Amino acid sequence: MPHIILASGSPFRKQLLEQAGYVVTAVASGVVEPDLALFPDLGAGLIHLAQLKARAVQRQGYSGVILGADTVSLADGQILGKPEDRNAARRMLQQLSGTTHQVLTGWCLLRTTDDLTLSGVEHTRITMRDWSDAEILAYLDSGEWQGKCGAYGLQQPCDPFVTELTGSTSNVIGLPLERLAQIWREFPSLGMN
């Protein structure tokens, strides 16, 4: 399987890639993330951020194929990133309860040998049932909200809160594995020097 340098410290992304059979070197990019709300187009902002992360790891001296990515939830036109604390997580979960929202991941593959850059945005639609106050409290107590955009981590194989999901399941966790596999099929020489 291909070797990927993951421009992220996210254990979720690394685990996803390894479970899919990729050989992964994870490197924190150290990028100060811009406010995505300042971009007129959220998708363009996510691609920009993914490219910033990939380039930052390249500047650290890594060579090969570098993958940068950033994931957010979008509910009622509001961008939901990772909650900074329990109260923010509670507000996000209340906002997502009983709604249909989107999870978007901007991604960038950068081959350092010739600066080939492939990038895009993956969209997944999720409909959640209403959460009770007790369910939100139990979820907050579990700590599962920490480090997850929208304060929510998709539970597999059967999520008790999601009633419908359209698109990539792995995208919700943090990386569109189906899109990466498609790219490797379309560009078989991607990992070659």
N, C-alpha and C positions, 0 to 999 in steps of 0.2 A: 504493500500500500504506500501511497505517497507520504512524504515527510512534510509537515506544515510547521512553520514557526508562528505560534499564536501570539498576537500582540495584545495580550490580556492576562490579568492575574485571576480571571474568573475560573474557579474550580468546575463550575457547571459546563462551561464551554469546552474546557480541556477533557472532561469526562465524556461529553457527547462525541467529540472527535475520536477519542480512543475507543469508545464502544463501537463506532462506525469503522474501526480498523485503521485509522490514520496513526502515523507515528508523530507525536506532538512534542515540541519544545515550547513551553509557555514562558513568555517574557513580558513583564509589566511595561507598558509603554511610557508611563509617567506623564502622559498628556493631560494638561489642564483642559477639561471639557468645556467648550463654549456653550452658551445658553442657546439651545435649539429653537426656542421661541423667537429668537432674533432673525432666524432665516425665513424668508418669504415662503419657502417650500420645505416642509419637514423632511421629505425624502432626500432632497439635495443636502440638507443639513446633516442627516445621518450618514450619507456617503462621504461628505467632507470630513466628518469626525472619524469614520473608519479609515479613510486615507491618511489622516493625521497620525493615527495610532500606528499604522503599518510603516509610514515613513520614519516615525520616531524610533521604532525598533531597528529599522535599517541603519539609522544614524548611530545606533549603539554598536554597530559592527556586525550584525547578523546578516547572513546571505542565504539565499534559497527562495522559497515561496513563503511570503509572510501574509498572514490573514489578520486583518483588522475588522472589528465589528462593534456595533452599538445597537442596543435594543431599548425601545420605549413602548409604553402603552399609550393609546390615544382614546380618550373617552370624552364625548361631548365637546370636541375641539380642544381639550386640555391635554397637554403632554404630561404623562405620569412616568417619572424615572424611578430610581431607587429611593425609598423613603429614608429620611435622615434619622428618624426616631419612631418610637411606637405610636405616638399621636398622629404623625403624618401617615403611618401605615393604616391606622384605623380610619382616617378620613378617606384614603384611597380605596380601601375595601368597601366602605359605605357607598362611595361613588360608583364602584363597579357592580355592586349588588343589583341584580335584576336588570342588567343592561346588556346591550350588544356593543362591543368595543373592538378596537383593532390592536394588534401587536405588530410593530414594524421593526425590522432589523436592517440597518444599512451595513453592507459588507464590502470589503476590498481585498482582492488577491493581488499581491505585488511580487513579481519575479525580479529579484535584484540584479541578476546577470545582465538584463537588457532593459530594465525598467518597464516591462510589460505590466499594465495595470488593468484589471477587470473589476468592475464594481456594479452594485445594484442595490435594490431595496426589496425585501420580501414582506408581504402583507398576510396576516392571518386574522380572520374574524372569529370572535368568541362571544357566545351568548351565555350569560350566567343566570342561574336562578336567584331568587331573593335569599339573602343570608339573614338569619335571625341575629339579634344582638348577642345571644349566647354563643352562636357559631363564630362570630367575629372575635369575641373575647377569647374563645378557645384557640382560634387560629393565631391570634397575637401571642398568647401564652406559649404556643408551640415553638415560636421563633422562626417559623417557616417563611415569614415575610422578609427576613433580613437578606439584603443583597439582591433583591428581586424587583424588577421594574413593575410598577403597579402594585407592589407589596404582595404579589401572588405568584406562587409556583405551581405550575400544572402538575397534577398527580396522575401517574400512569399505572395501569392501563385504563382504569375507569375513574375519572375525576368526579367526586360527588357534587361539585358546584357548577360544572360546565354542562349545559344542555345541548349546545351545538358548537362545533368547531369546523371552520372552512379554511383550508390551506394547510400549511406545514405545522405539524405538531412540534417538531424540534425547534422551529422558529420561536415558539412561545417560550421555550427553555433558554434560548439565546443564540441559536445558529440554524439557518435553513440547510440542513444536511442534504436534502434532496437537490437543492440548487447547486451545492458544491459538487455532488456526484455528477450532475449534468455537465457542469463546467469541465470536470476532468475527462468526461467522455468526449466533449467537443474539442478540447485542447489537450490531447494525450501527451504532448511534449511539454506541458506546463512545468512539470517538476524537473525537467532536464536542463543541464547547464549548457 
